Amino acid sequence: MFVTAAYAQQSTTTEGAEAHDAAAAGEVHTETGVAHEGEAGSGVFPPFDSTHFASQLLWLAITFGLFYLLMSKVIIPRIGGILETRHDRIAQDLDEASRLKGEADAAIASYEQELATAKAKGHQIADGAREAAKSKAVADRNAVEADLSKKIAAAEDRIADIKTKALADVGAIAEETATAVVKQLIGGTVTKAEIVAAVKASGN
């Protein structure tokens, strides 16, 4: 069979590519820790492979640096701002609470003062009303006693008048009775002066 130079070169290139792919596959198997065909248990887990420590440390430093920059430039300032805002708000709330407490204490003190004043005024009013009532009671009592004294005096005067009139009537009745008795007993008449003298003598 006749083989041209171009065909031979293409075959050589194809074989070289297949050999390169096989070598690459072998490297991949080595990195993943999977044994090549015919090699059992000869691979190492990459994180534990000492040949990769330098790159791992480099990426760890880069990651830590980025994380540190993120924390120091973004997260920590935001947290600090939030904490400062909350601190200022709490301080304002405490100041407001202190002010309100002072106002409440002042209002309570004013209320207690007004209550004490009102109690004292109430006591004064009660004492005044008690004294006024007492004075009025004394005045009413004096007025009633004076009225009773007048009524008693008037009654006594009336009784004296009635007694005087009754005594006068008794004397007249006694004189008439004595005149009638003397007339019936002795059958004669006596003078009025004698009858009056006899009634007075009997009365004494």
VMD Tcl script that draws the C-alpha trace (Angstrom):
set ca {
  {0.00 0.00 0.00}
  {1.26 3.49 -0.84}
  {1.19 6.00 2.06}
  {1.62 9.68 1.34}
  {3.66 12.04 3.52}
  {0.59 14.08 4.47}
  {-1.26 10.99 5.67}
  {1.75 9.90 7.72}
  {2.06 13.33 9.28}
  {-1.69 13.36 10.14}
  {-1.40 9.96 11.77}
  {1.58 11.12 13.80}
  {-0.29 14.20 14.95}
  {-3.34 12.12 15.94}
  {-1.24 9.74 17.97}
  {0.52 12.65 19.70}
  {-2.84 14.19 20.66}
  {-4.12 10.92 22.04}
  {-0.92 10.51 24.08}
  {-1.30 14.07 25.44}
  {-4.95 13.41 26.39}
  {-3.93 10.21 28.13}
  {-1.23 12.07 30.06}
  {-3.72 14.77 31.05}
  {-6.20 12.14 32.16}
  {-3.49 10.61 34.22}
  {-2.76 13.95 35.91}
  {-6.45 14.48 36.62}
  {-6.64 11.08 38.19}
  {-3.64 11.93 40.32}
  {-5.18 15.23 41.57}
  {-8.49 13.59 42.42}
  {-6.74 10.82 44.29}
  {-8.16 8.12 41.99}
  {-5.68 5.46 41.03}
  {-4.72 4.95 37.39}
  {-5.66 1.79 35.73}
  {-3.43 -0.80 37.12}
  {-2.42 1.33 40.17}
  {-4.50 0.60 43.29}
  {-4.41 3.00 46.39}
  {-1.46 5.22 45.32}
  {-3.39 8.66 45.32}
  {-3.43 11.39 48.17}
  {-6.38 13.69 49.10}
  {-5.37 17.14 47.76}
  {-5.94 19.18 50.98}
  {-3.54 16.80 52.72}
  {-1.02 16.82 49.93}
  {2.09 18.71 51.04}
  {2.72 19.88 47.50}
  {-0.46 22.04 47.65}
  {0.18 23.72 51.07}
  {1.69 26.88 49.56}
  {-1.29 27.57 47.29}
  {-3.71 26.75 50.10}
  {-1.95 29.16 52.46}
  {-1.96 31.83 49.74}
  {-5.71 31.46 49.17}
  {-6.29 31.39 52.94}
  {-4.39 34.68 53.33}
  {-6.25 36.24 50.39}
  {-9.61 35.07 51.77}
  {-8.77 36.29 55.28}
  {-7.64 39.66 53.90}
  {-10.84 40.06 51.90}
  {-12.93 39.02 54.89}
  {-10.99 41.45 57.12}
  {-11.52 44.29 54.63}
  {-15.20 43.43 54.40}
  {-15.54 43.39 58.20}
  {-13.50 46.56 58.79}
  {-14.94 48.62 55.94}
  {-18.56 47.49 55.77}
  {-19.89 45.28 58.54}
  {-18.16 46.77 61.61}
  {-18.93 50.42 60.63}
  {-22.57 49.50 60.09}
  {-22.75 47.67 63.40}
  {-20.97 50.59 65.11}
  {-23.41 53.06 63.55}
  {-26.37 50.97 64.65}
  {-24.98 50.68 68.19}
  {-24.23 54.41 68.34}
  {-27.72 55.23 67.07}
  {-29.27 52.93 69.63}
  {-27.02 54.40 72.34}
  {-28.08 57.93 71.41}
  {-31.72 56.90 71.32}
  {-31.44 55.19 74.71}
  {-29.72 58.29 76.12}
  {-32.51 60.49 74.73}
  {-35.11 58.13 76.15}
  {-33.38 58.22 79.55}
  {-33.23 62.02 79.46}
  {-36.90 62.18 78.48}
  {-37.79 59.73 81.24}
  {-35.78 61.78 83.74}
  {-37.54 64.96 82.61}
  {-40.95 63.32 82.82}
  {-40.08 61.95 86.27}
  {-39.08 65.44 87.41}
  {-42.34 66.87 86.08}
  {-44.30 64.07 87.75}
  {-42.49 64.67 91.07}
  {-43.19 68.41 90.80}
  {-46.85 67.72 90.00}
  {-47.12 65.33 92.96}
  {-45.49 67.87 95.28}
  {-47.84 70.61 94.03}
  {-50.82 68.29 94.45}
  {-49.76 67.39 98.00}
  {-49.28 71.08 98.81}
  {-52.69 71.97 97.42}
  {-54.22 69.02 99.28}
  {-52.63 70.16 102.57}
  {-53.85 73.71 101.94}
  {-57.34 72.44 101.16}
  {-57.35 70.31 104.33}
  {-56.22 73.24 106.44}
  {-58.86 75.46 104.84}
  {-61.46 72.75 105.40}
  {-60.51 72.55 109.07}
  {-60.76 76.32 109.35}
  {-64.16 76.30 107.68}
  {-65.32 73.45 109.92}
  {-64.07 75.24 113.02}
  {-65.73 78.46 111.90}
  {-68.96 76.65 111.13}
  {-68.78 74.90 114.51}
  {-68.24 78.18 116.31}
  {-70.99 79.86 114.30}
  {-73.36 77.00 115.03}
  {-72.42 77.14 118.71}
  {-72.96 80.90 118.84}
  {-76.26 80.54 117.01}
  {-77.34 77.81 119.39}
  {-76.45 79.99 122.38}
  {-78.31 82.94 120.85}
  {-81.35 80.78 120.08}
  {-81.25 79.37 123.61}
  {-81.05 82.84 125.10}
  {-83.93 83.98 122.90}
  {-86.03 80.96 123.90}
  {-85.21 81.49 127.58}
  {-86.08 85.15 127.30}
  {-89.34 84.31 125.58}
  {-90.11 81.69 128.20}
  {-89.31 84.18 130.96}
  {-91.70 86.66 129.40}
  {-94.37 84.01 129.05}
  {-93.80 82.82 132.63}
  {-94.00 86.39 133.92}
  {-97.15 86.99 131.94}
  {-98.61 83.74 133.23}
  {-97.69 84.64 136.80}
  {-99.30 88.06 136.38}
  {-102.38 86.44 134.96}
  {-102.48 83.91 137.79}
  {-102.11 86.72 140.31}
  {-104.96 88.59 138.66}
  {-107.09 85.44 138.63}
  {-106.19 84.80 142.25}
  {-107.02 88.36 143.22}
  {-110.29 88.20 141.34}
  {-111.06 84.80 142.81}
  {-110.35 86.08 146.31}
  {-112.58 89.07 145.67}
  {-115.32 86.79 144.44}
  {-114.84 84.52 147.45}
  {-115.23 87.48 149.77}
  {-118.42 88.57 148.06}
  {-119.75 85.01 148.10}
  {-118.81 84.67 151.76}
  {-120.56 87.93 152.62}
  {-123.69 86.85 150.79}
  {-123.58 83.42 152.38}
  {-123.02 84.87 155.85}
  {-125.93 87.30 155.37}
  {-128.21 84.45 154.37}
  {-127.09 82.25 157.25}
  {-127.53 85.01 159.84}
  {-130.92 85.83 158.43}
  {-132.04 82.23 158.66}
  {-130.55 81.64 162.10}
  {-131.61 84.72 163.98}
  {-134.30 85.93 161.66}
  {-132.87 89.40 161.62}
  {-130.62 91.47 159.45}
  {-127.09 92.69 159.97}
  {-125.19 95.47 158.27}
  {-122.78 94.91 155.45}
  {-119.93 96.30 157.50}
  {-120.52 93.74 160.18}
  {-120.66 90.93 157.61}
  {-117.36 92.10 156.02}
  {-115.68 92.34 159.43}
  {-116.88 88.86 160.29}
  {-115.61 87.40 156.95}
  {-112.22 89.03 157.38}
  {-111.97 87.79 160.91}
  {-112.80 84.24 159.81}
  {-110.28 84.50 156.98}
  {-107.50 85.50 159.36}
}
mol new
graphics top color blue
foreach p $ca { graphics top sphere $p radius 0.5 }
foreach p [lrange $ca 0 end-1] q [lrange $ca 1 end] { graphics top cylinder $p $q radius 0.2 }
display resetview
